[in-house]
C-alpha cells in the first residue's frame, strides 16, 4: 500500500500518539511509593461541601473509622452555601462523637460562592501543617489516612495525589470508570516524569505552608473550581520534585460515577473549560494534542465517505491508537482493579474520539451547571 501525503498525516498522528502512550507507560511504571510505618503527625482533613445530604454521613463514618490516633486528627467540613440539610446532618453527627474534633464552617455572608473559596476558608482555620483533602461523596478504607500521611512524608513532598476510582455497575457507569482510570493513571505518570498537570481534590495531601505560599488563600481565577490543579501547577513551577503520587491501594478513594449523560457532560465541560486558565504550556500543548489526534481521526472517517481511499489511513490510525489505548488501560487496571468486562472497554475505545472532540467544542461554546449553579465556560 502506497500512502500519499494526506495518508501520511494520519499515520504519523497515530504513531505520535503511540509514542505518547509509551511515555505514559514508562512514567506509570516509574511510580514507586514507599512509606515509613508508624508516622502519625497531627493532620487536618478538609472536606468542601454543597448539598451533600445523601452522602456526607457515609463519608464522616469512613473518617472516624480511620486507623489513626483520633486525638491527632481534626475534621473540617467547609460549607459552600448548601441549600439542603447537609449542615444539620454534620451537626448531628458531631454531637454523636463528642470526643472527635469536628469543625463545621458555615459559609460567611462575605464569602464568595464556589468550592475554591470554601477550601480557602477551611485551610485558613486548620490547626495543623499537614492537610488531607477529600470530597463529600467519597468513601475509603480505614487505612487511607495512615497511608496518605506516611507515603507523603516519606516522599518529602509538598503536595501528593492519591488514587481515585469511580464506582458503578451499569454499562454507562463502567465506561466512566475506564475513562476516569485512564485520566488518573495518566496524571500519575506525568507526575513521575516531573511534568505534573492534573490532580484530583477527591484525594490529596499537602502542606498548609505550601498552600499559603502559592497564594491559594486568595483565589482569583474566573473558574469556580480547579483550585486543586491551580495549586499543583504553582508548586510544580517552583519545584516539580515536590509533587508525588501515592500508588498504593490502601490510599484509594471511591466516588460514584455520574448517573446520567447530562450530569456527565456537564462535569466534563467544567473540567475542559479550565484548561485555558491554567496558564501552563504543557497543559495547553497536551490538551491540543489530544484534541487534534482525535479530531483528525474523526475527520478522516467522515471524509472517507466521499474519498474511500482515505479510509485506509484513518483505519490504520484507529488501529494504532486503539492498540496503544488498550495496552495502557490493561496495564494500569492491574492497580485500579476495576471489574468491567470487555464490552465497556470496547465501547470506551470506540466512543472516546467522539466524546473528547465534542466536549472540547462544547467547553468553548456553552455554559455548564455545577452544584445547582450555572457558570460560563
C-alpha positions in Angstrom: 0.0 0.0 0.0 1.4 3.3 -1.1 0.5 6.3 1.1 0.2 9.8 -0.2 0.8 12.9 1.8 -2.7 13.1 3.4 -2.5 9.4 4.3 0.9 10.0 5.9 -0.5 12.7 8.1 -3.0 10.2 9.6 -0.4 7.5 10.1 2.1 10.0 11.6 -0.5 11.2 14.1 -1.3 7.6 15.1 2.4 6.8 15.6 2.9 10.0 17.6 0.0 9.0 19.8 1.6 5.6 20.4 4.8 7.4 21.5 2.8 9.4 23.9 1.2 6.3 25.4 4.6 4.7 25.7 5.8 7.7 27.6 2.8 7.3 29.9 3.5 3.6 30.5 7.1 4.4 31.4 6.0 7.0 33.8 3.4 4.8 35.4 5.9 2.0 35.9 8.3 4.5 37.5 5.9 5.4 40.3 7.1 3.6 43.4 5.5 4.6 46.6 7.4 4.0 49.9 6.3 4.7 53.4 7.8 4.8 56.8 5.3 2.9 59.1 4.4 4.4 62.5 4.5 8.0 61.5 1.5 9.8 63.0 1.7 13.6 62.9 -1.2 15.9 63.6 -3.4 16.2 60.5 -6.4 18.2 59.3 -8.9 16.5 57.0 -10.7 19.1 54.9 -14.0 18.5 53.1 -15.8 21.1 51.0 -19.5 20.5 50.9 -22.5 21.8 48.9 -25.9 20.0 49.0 -24.4 16.6 50.0 -27.2 15.5 52.3 -27.2 12.0 50.8 -23.5 11.3 51.1 -21.9 13.3 53.9 -22.8 10.9 56.7 -21.2 8.0 54.9 -18.0 10.0 54.5 -17.9 11.0 58.1 -18.3 7.4 59.2 -15.4 6.5 57.0 -13.3 9.3 58.5 -13.9 8.4 62.1 -13.1 4.8 61.4 -9.6 5.5 60.3 -6.8 3.6 61.9 -5.1 6.8 63.1 -4.8 8.4 66.6 -8.0 10.3 66.7 -6.6 12.9 69.0 -4.2 13.9 66.2 -7.0 14.4 63.7 -9.3 17.3 63.1 -12.1 17.1 60.6 -13.2 20.4 59.0 -16.4 20.5 56.9 -16.5 23.7 54.9 -19.9 24.5 53.6 -20.4 26.2 50.3 -23.9 27.7 50.8 -25.7 24.4 51.0 -29.5 24.6 50.4 -30.4 21.2 51.9 -29.9 19.8 55.3 -26.2 18.9 54.9 -25.1 21.2 57.6 -27.7 19.9 60.0 -26.6 16.3 59.4 -22.9 17.3 60.2 -24.0 18.9 63.4 -26.0 15.9 64.4 -23.0 13.6 63.6 -20.7 15.9 65.7 -23.0 15.6 68.7 -22.8 11.8 68.5 -19.0 11.8 68.6 -18.1 14.5 71.2 -14.5 13.0 71.6 -13.7 13.8 68.0 -12.6 17.2 66.7 -15.2 18.0 64.0 -15.5 21.6 62.9 -18.3 23.0 60.7 -17.5 26.2 58.8 -20.8 27.7 57.7 -20.3 29.9 54.7 -19.9 33.5 55.8 -22.0 36.2 54.2 -19.0 37.9 52.7 -17.6 34.6 51.3 -17.8 34.2 47.6 -19.7 31.1 46.3 -17.6 28.3 45.0 -15.5 25.4 46.1 -12.2 27.3 45.9 -13.4 29.9 48.4 -14.8 27.2 50.8 -11.4 25.5 50.6 -9.5 28.7 51.3 -11.7 29.4 54.3 -11.1 25.8 55.6 -7.3 25.9 55.2 -7.1 29.3 56.9 -8.6 27.8 60.0 -6.7 24.5 60.2 -4.7 23.8 63.3 -2.1 21.6 61.6 0.6 21.9 58.9 -0.4 18.7 57.2 -3.8 18.7 55.3 -5.6 15.9 53.7 -8.5 16.7 51.3 -11.3 14.6 50.0 -14.9 15.1 48.7 -18.2 14.7 50.5 -19.4 11.9 48.2 -16.2 9.7 48.7 -15.6 6.7 50.8 -12.4 4.9 51.7 -11.0 2.0 53.8 -9.7 2.5 57.3 -6.0 2.5 56.2 -6.5 5.5 53.9 -5.4 8.3 56.2 -2.4 6.4 57.6 -1.2 5.5 54.1 -1.6 9.0 52.7 0.3 10.6 55.5 3.1 8.0 55.7 3.8 8.0 52.0 3.6 11.8 51.6 6.1 12.4 54.5 8.4 9.7 53.2 8.4 11.3 49.7 9.3 14.7 51.3 6.7 16.3 49.0 4.7 19.5 49.3 1.7 18.0 47.6 0.8 14.4 46.9 -2.0 13.0 44.8 -3.9 9.8 45.8 -5.7 7.4 43.5 -9.4 7.9 42.8 -11.7 5.2 41.4 -15.3 5.7 40.1 -17.9 3.2 41.2 -20.9 1.9 39.2 -22.5 -1.2 37.8 -24.3 -0.5 34.6 -22.6 0.0 31.2 -22.6 3.7 31.3 -21.0 3.9 34.7 -18.4 1.2 33.8 -17.4 3.2 30.7 -16.9 6.2 33.0 -14.7 4.0 35.3 -12.4 3.1 32.5 -12.1 6.7 31.2 -11.5 8.1 34.6 -8.9 5.4 35.4 -7.1 6.4 32.3 -7.1 10.1 33.4 -6.0 9.3 36.9 -3.2 7.0 35.7 -2.0 9.5 33.1 -1.8 12.2 35.8 0.3 9.8 37.9 2.6 9.0 35.0 3.2 12.7 34.2 4.0 13.3 37.9 6.6 10.6 37.7 8.1 12.4 34.7 8.1 15.6 36.8 5.6 17.1 34.4 2.5 17.3 36.7 -0.5 18.8 35.0 -3.5 17.5 37.0 -4.6 16.4 40.4 -8.0 15.4 41.9 -9.2 17.1 45.1 -11.1 14.0 46.0 -7.8 12.6 47.3 -4.8 14.7 48.0 -2.4 15.7 50.8 -0.4 18.9 51.1 1.3 21.2 53.5 -0.5 24.3 54.7 2.6 26.5 54.2 2.8 25.5 50.5 -0.9 26.3 50.0 -0.4 29.7 51.6 2.8 30.4 49.7 1.1 29.6 46.4 -1.5 32.3 47.0 -4.5 30.0 47.2 -5.9 31.7 50.3 -7.0 34.4 47.9 -8.1 32.6 44.7 -8.8 34.8 41.7 -9.3 32.7 38.6 -12.6 33.0 36.8 -13.4 29.3 37.0 -15.4 28.3 40.1 -13.4 25.1 40.6 -10.0 23.8 39.7 -8.2 25.1 42.8 -6.5 21.8 43.3 -4.8 21.9 39.9 -4.0 25.6 40.1 -2.3 24.8 43.4 -0.4 21.8 41.8 0.8 23.9 38.9 2.1 26.6 41.2 4.1 24.1 43.3 5.4 22.3 40.2 6.5 25.6 38.7 8.8 26.2 41.6 9.9 22.6 42.1 8.4 19.6 40.1 10.1 17.2 42.5 7.8 18.5 45.3 4.9 16.6 43.8 4.3 12.9 44.2 1.7 10.3 43.5 0.7 7.7 46.2 0.5 4.5 44.3 -1.0 2.2 47.0 -4.4 0.5 47.0 -4.8 1.4 50.7 -4.8 5.1 49.6 -7.6 4.6 47.1 -10.8 6.6 47.5 -14.1 5.7 45.8 -16.6 8.1 44.3 -19.8 7.4 42.4 -19.9 7.8 38.6 -22.4 10.2 37.1 -25.9 8.6 37.0 -27.0 10.2 33.7 -25.5 11.5 30.5 -26.5 15.1 31.2 -24.6 15.2 34.6 -21.6 13.5 32.9 -21.4 16.1 30.1 -21.8 19.0 32.5 -18.9 17.7 34.6 -16.6 17.1 31.7 -17.4 20.6 30.2 -16.4 22.0 33.6 -13.1 20.1 33.6 -12.3 21.1 30.0 -13.2 24.7 30.4 -10.5 25.3 33.0 -7.7 24.3 30.6 -7.1 27.8 29.2 -7.0 29.3 32.7 -4.1 27.1 33.9 -1.5 29.2 32.1 0.7 26.2 31.8 2.3 25.5 28.4 2.5 21.7 29.0 -1.2 21.6 29.9 -2.3 23.5 26.8 0.0 21.6 24.5 -1.3 18.2 25.8 -4.9 19.3 25.6 -4.4 20.5 22.0 -2.5 17.3 21.0 -5.2 15.0 22.3 -7.9 17.1 20.7 -6.3 17.2 17.3 -5.4 13.5 17.3 -9.0 12.5 17.9 -10.4 15.2 15.7 -8.1 14.2 12.8 -9.2 10.6 13.1 -12.8 11.5 13.1 -12.3 13.9 10.1 -10.6 11.0 8.2 -13.5 8.7 8.7 -16.1 11.4 7.8 -14.1 12.5 4.7 -13.6 8.8 3.8 -17.3 8.7 2.9 -16.5 10.8 -0.1 -12.9 9.7 -0.5 -12.9 5.9 0.1 -9.1 5.7 -0.3 -8.7 7.8 2.8 -10.4 5.3 4.9 -7.4 3.0 4.8 -5.2 5.6 6.5 -7.9 6.6 9.0 -8.5 2.9 9.8 -4.7 2.3 10.3 -4.6 5.3 12.6 -7.5 4.0 14.6 -5.9 0.6 14.9 -2.6 2.2 16.2 -4.4 4.4 18.7 -6.8 1.6 19.9 -4.0 -0.8 20.4 -2.0 1.7 22.4 -5.1 2.6 24.5 -5.9 -1.0 25.3 -2.4 -1.8 26.4 -2.3 1.2 28.7 -5.7 0.5 30.2 -5.0 -3.2 30.8 -1.7 -2.3 32.4 -3.0 0.4 34.8 -6.0 -1.7 35.7 -3.7 -4.2 37.5 -3.6 -1.5 40.1 -7.1 0.0 40.0 -8.7 -3.4 39.7 -11.9 -2.3 38.0 -14.0 -5.3 37.1 -15.8 -4.0 34.0 -15.5 -6.8 31.4 -14.7 -6.5 27.7 -17.8 -4.7 26.4 -17.3 -1.5 28.4 -13.7 -1.4 27.3 -14.7 -1.7 23.6 -17.4 0.9 24.0 -14.9 3.3 25.7 -12.3 2.9 23.0 -14.9 3.4 20.2 -16.7 6.5 21.6 -13.7 8.3 23.1 -12.7 10.2 20.0 -16.2 11.5 19.5 -16.6 12.2 23.2 -13.3 14.1 23.6 -13.8 16.2 20.5 -17.4 17.1 21.4 -16.6 18.0 25.0 -13.8 20.3 23.8 -16.0 22.1 21.4 -18.9 22.4 24.0 -16.4 23.8 26.6 -15.6 26.7 24.3 -19.2 27.5 23.4 -21.5 26.5 26.2 -22.4 27.2 29.8 -22.4 24.4 32.3 -24.3 23.6 35.6 -22.4 22.5 38.7 -23.8 22.2 42.2 -27.1 23.8 41.1 -25.2 26.9 39.8 -24.8 27.9 36.2 -21.4 29.0 35.1 -19.9 30.3 31.8 -17.3 28.0 30.3 
